[in-house]
Amino acid sequence: MTRKRQNVSPGNVAIPQKTSRALNAARKPVIDYPLEKETLESPSYTIRVAANDARLVRIAINQGPWLECRPAAGYWWFDWSGYAPGEYELVACADHRDGREYVSTPAHCFVK
């Protein structure tokens, strides 16, 4: 069995490395609002997405087309209106400065 070699400092202390999986998770956008399974009752709602180091963020609603979000106050925002009552799936996509694209875990909400 072959073992992976650890990074070791001069004092023989293992140095943790940020794996590509951890780095990808840190860059993956997160839909902060609406909260998971939240029920919306207003005629319009502003969706908030957290996306560290992104140069562009878009959102898709119910697997529809990607819609551009606007940056402000350290987050990305999408002003959503004209929706019908029902259940919705929201997915965010962030284009990062490293040239890679990262997609969020789907979020779900209801409109009354």
Accessible surface in RSA format (square Angstrom, percent):
REM  Atomic radii and reference values for relative SASA: ProtOr
REM  Chains: A
REM  Algorithm: Lee & Richards
REM  Probe-radius: 1.40
REM  Slices: 20
REM RES _ NUM      All-atoms   Total-Side   Main-Chain    Non-polar    All polar
REM                ABS   REL    ABS   REL    ABS   REL    ABS   REL    ABS   REL
RES MET A   1   232.02 120.2 145.01  96.0  87.00 207.1 127.30 108.2 104.72 138.7
RES THR A   2   135.21  96.2 105.01 106.5  30.19  72.0  74.30  99.8  60.90  92.1
RES ARG A   3   209.54  88.0 183.84  93.7  25.70  61.2  63.99  87.5 145.55  88.2
RES LYS A   4   200.32  97.7 173.23 106.3  27.10  64.5 124.10 111.7  76.22  81.2
RES ARG A   5   229.64  96.4 195.09  99.4  34.55  82.3  77.95 106.5 151.69  91.9
RES GLN A   6   122.80  68.7 107.74  78.7  15.07  35.9  39.20  83.4  83.61  63.4
RES ASN A   7    69.11  47.7  61.27  59.2   7.85  18.9   9.78  23.5  59.33  57.3
RES VAL A   8    80.44  52.9  49.26  44.6  31.18  75.1  49.26  42.8  31.18  84.6
RES SER A   9    26.75  22.6  22.79  30.4   3.96   9.1  19.51  41.6   7.23  10.1
RES PRO A  10   145.25 105.9 106.90  97.5  38.35 139.4 120.93  99.8  24.32 151.2
RES GLY A  11    59.04  72.8   0.00   N/A  59.04  72.8  36.89 101.2  22.15  49.6
RES ASN A  12   126.06  86.9 101.78  98.4  24.28  58.5  23.13  55.7 102.93  99.5
RES VAL A  13    97.83  64.4  94.87  85.9   2.97   7.1  97.83  85.0   0.00   0.0
RES ALA A  14    51.18  47.1  34.37  53.0  16.81  38.2  34.37  48.4  16.81  44.5
RES ILE A  15    87.22  49.6  79.85  59.5   7.37  17.8  81.08  58.4   6.14  16.7
RES PRO A  16   126.03  91.8  98.52  89.8  27.50 100.0 110.06  90.9  15.96  99.2
RES GLN A  17   121.46  67.9  97.03  70.9  24.43  58.2  29.22  62.2  92.24  70.0
RES LYS A  18   144.20  70.3 107.02  65.7  37.18  88.5  71.62  64.5  72.58  77.3
RES THR A  19    78.89  56.1  71.86  72.9   7.03  16.7  72.49  97.4   6.40   9.7
RES SER A  20    81.16  68.6  71.23  95.1   9.93  22.9  39.86  84.9  41.29  57.8
RES ARG A  21   200.16  84.0 194.96  99.4   5.20  12.4  75.02 102.5 125.14  75.8
RES ALA A  22    44.58  41.0  34.92  53.9   9.66  22.0  41.07  57.8   3.51   9.3
RES LEU A  23    57.85  32.2  57.85  41.4   0.00   0.0  57.85  40.6   0.00   0.0
RES ASN A  24    54.64  37.7  53.67  51.9   0.97   2.3  16.87  40.6  37.77  36.5
RES ALA A  25    65.51  60.2  48.29  74.5  17.22  39.2  51.10  72.0  14.41  38.2
RES ALA A  26    48.54  44.6  29.00  44.7  19.54  44.5  41.23  58.1   7.31  19.4
RES ARG A  27    53.99  22.7  53.88  27.5   0.11   0.3   6.13   8.4  47.86  29.0
RES LYS A  28    83.10  40.5  76.82  47.1   6.28  15.0  35.44  31.9  47.66  50.8
RES PRO A  29     1.44   1.0   0.00   0.0   1.44   5.2   0.00   0.0   1.44   9.0
RES VAL A  30    84.04  55.3  81.75  74.0   2.29   5.5  84.04  73.0   0.00   0.0
RES ILE A  31    19.50  11.1   1.09   0.8  18.41  44.4   1.09   0.8  18.41  50.0
RES ASP A  32    32.39  22.7  23.31  23.2   9.08  21.5   8.58  20.2  23.81  23.7
RES TYR A  33    92.39  43.1  92.39  52.6   0.00   0.0  46.40  34.9  45.98  56.7
RES PRO A  34     2.07   1.5   0.83   0.8   1.24   4.5   0.83   0.7   1.24   7.7
RES LEU A  35   102.39  57.0 100.26  71.7   2.13   5.3 102.18  71.8   0.21   0.6
RES GLU A  36    96.55  55.4  71.68  54.2  24.88  59.2  57.64 111.5  38.91  31.8
RES LYS A  37   116.22  56.7 102.49  62.9  13.73  32.7  69.07  62.2  47.14  50.2
RES GLU A  38    54.13  31.1  45.68  34.6   8.45  20.1  24.01  46.4  30.12  24.6
RES THR A  39    64.82  46.1  45.59  46.2  19.23  45.8  24.45  32.8  40.37  61.0
RES LEU A  40     4.89   2.7   2.34   1.7   2.56   6.4   4.89   3.4   0.00   0.0
RES GLU A  41   127.70  73.3  90.77  68.7  36.92  87.9  28.66  55.4  99.04  80.9
RES SER A  42    51.76  43.7  41.79  55.8   9.96  23.0  40.49  86.2  11.27  15.8
RES PRO A  43   118.80  86.6 101.31  92.4  17.49  63.6 112.21  92.6   6.59  41.0
RES SER A  44    61.97  52.4  55.42  74.0   6.55  15.1  22.25  47.4  39.72  55.6
RES TYR A  45    44.13  20.6  37.12  21.1   7.01  18.2  35.82  26.9   8.31  10.2
RES THR A  46    52.54  37.4  40.80  41.4  11.74  28.0  17.52  23.5  35.02  52.9
RES ILE A  47     0.00   0.0   0.00   0.0   0.00   0.0   0.00   0.0   0.00   0.0
RES ARG A  48    52.72  22.1  52.72  26.9   0.00   0.0   2.06   2.8  50.66  30.7
RES VAL A  49     0.00   0.0   0.00   0.0   0.00   0.0   0.00   0.0   0.00   0.0
RES ALA A  50    28.06  25.8  25.79  39.8   2.28   5.2  26.66  37.5   1.40   3.7
RES ALA A  51    11.80  10.9   0.00   0.0  11.80  26.9   1.57   2.2  10.24  27.1
RES ASN A  52   107.38  74.0  99.76  96.4   7.62  18.3  26.70  64.2  80.68  78.0
RES ASP A  53    78.21  54.8  58.36  58.1  19.85  46.9  28.91  68.0  49.31  49.2
RES ALA A  54     6.57   6.0   0.00   0.0   6.57  14.9   0.00   0.0   6.57  17.4
RES ARG A  55   136.12  57.2 112.06  57.1  24.05  57.3  36.47  49.8  99.65  60.4
RES LEU A  56    39.74  22.1  39.63  28.4   0.10   0.3  39.63  27.8   0.10   0.3
RES VAL A  57     0.00   0.0   0.00   0.0   0.00   0.0   0.00   0.0   0.00   0.0
RES ARG A  58    46.35  19.5  46.35  23.6   0.00   0.0  11.61  15.9  34.75  21.1
RES ILE A  59     0.00   0.0   0.00   0.0   0.00   0.0   0.00   0.0   0.00   0.0
RES ALA A  60     6.35   5.8   5.94   9.2   0.41   0.9   5.94   8.4   0.41   1.1
RES ILE A  61    26.89  15.3  18.31  13.6   8.58  20.7  18.31  13.2   8.58  23.3
RES ASN A  62    75.76  52.2  54.11  52.3  21.65  52.1  27.04  65.1  48.72  47.1
RES GLN A  63   158.43  88.6 122.29  89.4  36.14  86.0  43.04  91.6 115.39  87.5
RES GLY A  64    29.84  36.8   0.00   N/A  29.84  36.8  20.83  57.2   9.01  20.2
RES PRO A  65   105.36  76.8  91.83  83.7  13.53  49.2 104.02  85.9   1.34   8.3
RES TRP A  66   111.11  44.6  86.20  41.7  24.91  58.5  57.95  30.9  53.16  86.2
RES LEU A  67    62.29  34.7  59.80  42.8   2.50   6.3  62.29  43.7   0.00   0.0
RES GLU A  68   122.28  70.2  99.90  75.6  22.37  53.3  25.51  49.3  96.77  79.0
RES CYS A  69     6.87   5.2   0.00   0.0   6.87  16.2   1.25   3.2   5.62   6.1
RES ARG A  70   108.13  45.4 105.90  54.0   2.24   5.3  63.16  86.3  44.97  27.3
RES PRO A  71    89.77  65.4  71.91  65.5  17.87  64.9  72.09  59.5  17.69 109.9
RES ALA A  72    44.41  40.8  32.31  49.9  12.10  27.5  43.37  61.1   1.04   2.8
RES ALA A  73    93.05  85.6  48.90  75.5  44.15 100.4  69.75  98.2  23.30  61.7
RES GLY A  74    78.01  96.2   0.00   N/A  78.01  96.2  43.91 120.5  34.11  76.4
RES TYR A  75    70.87  33.1  68.46  38.9   2.41   6.3  30.14  22.7  40.72  50.2
RES TRP A  76    25.96  10.4  25.96  12.6   0.00   0.0  16.01   8.5   9.95  16.1
RES TRP A  77    54.11  21.7  53.29  25.8   0.83   1.9  52.55  28.0   1.56   2.5
RES PHE A  78    33.73  16.9  32.28  20.0   1.45   3.8  33.73  20.5   0.00   0.0
RES ASP A  79    83.40  58.4  63.56  63.3  19.83  46.9  36.92  86.9  46.48  46.4
RES TRP A  80    16.07   6.4  15.11   7.3   0.96   2.2   6.38   3.4   9.69  15.7
RES SER A  81    74.59  63.0  53.62  71.6  20.97  48.3  18.11  38.6  56.47  79.1
RES GLY A  82    79.74  98.3   0.00   N/A  79.74  98.3  43.08 118.2  36.66  82.1
RES TYR A  83    32.47  15.2   5.07   2.9  27.40  71.3  11.98   9.0  20.49  25.3
RES ALA A  84    59.65  54.8  53.26  82.2   6.39  14.5  57.51  81.0   2.14   5.7
RES PRO A  85   103.72  75.6  83.15  75.8  20.57  74.8  83.36  68.8  20.37 126.6
RES GLY A  86    34.90  43.0   0.00   N/A  34.90  43.0  33.52  92.0   1.38   3.1
RES GLU A  87   100.91  57.9  79.17  59.9  21.73  51.7  26.42  51.1  74.49  60.8
RES TYR A  88    27.38  12.8  26.34  15.0   1.05   2.7  16.78  12.6  10.60  13.1
RES GLU A  89    42.48  24.4  41.32  31.3   1.16   2.8  12.77  24.7  29.71  24.3
RES LEU A  90     0.10   0.1   0.10   0.1   0.00   0.0   0.10   0.1   0.00   0.0
RES VAL A  91    22.49  14.8  22.49  20.4   0.00   0.0  22.49  19.5   0.00   0.0
RES ALA A  92     0.00   0.0   0.00   0.0   0.00   0.0   0.00   0.0   0.00   0.0
RES CYS A  93     1.51   1.1   1.51   1.7   0.00   0.0   0.00   0.0   1.51   1.6
RES ALA A  94     0.00   0.0   0.00   0.0   0.00   0.0   0.00   0.0   0.00   0.0
RES ASP A  95    17.39  12.2  17.38  17.3   0.01   0.0   5.83  13.7  11.56  11.5
RES HIS A  96     1.03   0.6   0.63   0.4   0.40   1.0   0.63   0.6   0.40   0.5
RES ARG A  97   159.45  66.9 127.98  65.2  31.47  74.9  51.40  70.3 108.04  65.5
RES ASP A  98    66.89  46.9  28.33  28.2  38.56  91.2  40.45  95.2  26.44  26.4
RES GLY A  99    65.78  81.1   0.00   N/A  65.78  81.1  31.52  86.5  34.26  76.7
RES ARG A 100   128.83  54.1 122.96  62.7   5.87  14.0  38.37  52.4  90.46  54.8
RES GLU A 101   107.93  62.0  80.79  61.1  27.13  64.6  22.00  42.5  85.93  70.2
RES TYR A 102    18.36   8.6  14.83   8.4   3.53   9.2  18.35  13.8   0.01   0.0
RES VAL A 103    69.13  45.5  57.72  52.3  11.41  27.5  57.72  50.2  11.41  30.9
RES SER A 104     6.82   5.8   1.01   1.3   5.81  13.4   1.01   2.2   5.81   8.1
RES THR A 105    90.12  64.1  79.45  80.6  10.67  25.4  65.68  88.2  24.44  36.9
RES PRO A 106    58.83  42.9  49.76  45.4   9.08  33.0  49.76  41.1   9.08  56.4
RES ALA A 107    10.29   9.5   9.89  15.3   0.40   0.9  10.29  14.5   0.00   0.0
RES HIS A 108    48.87  26.7  47.86  33.3   1.01   2.6  34.35  35.4  14.52  16.9
RES CYS A 109     0.06   0.0   0.06   0.1   0.00   0.0   0.06   0.1   0.00   0.0
RES PHE A 110    68.08  34.1  68.08  42.2   0.00   0.0  68.08  41.3   0.00   0.0
RES VAL A 111    12.61   8.3   5.54   5.0   7.07  17.0   5.67   4.9   6.94  18.8
RES LYS A 112   160.51  78.3 120.77  74.1  39.75  94.6  91.45  82.3  69.06  73.6
END  Absolute sums over single chains surface
CHAIN  1 A     7740.8       6080.5       1660.4       4234.3       3506.6
END  Absolute sums over all chains
TOTAL          7740.8       6080.5       1660.4       4234.3       3506.6
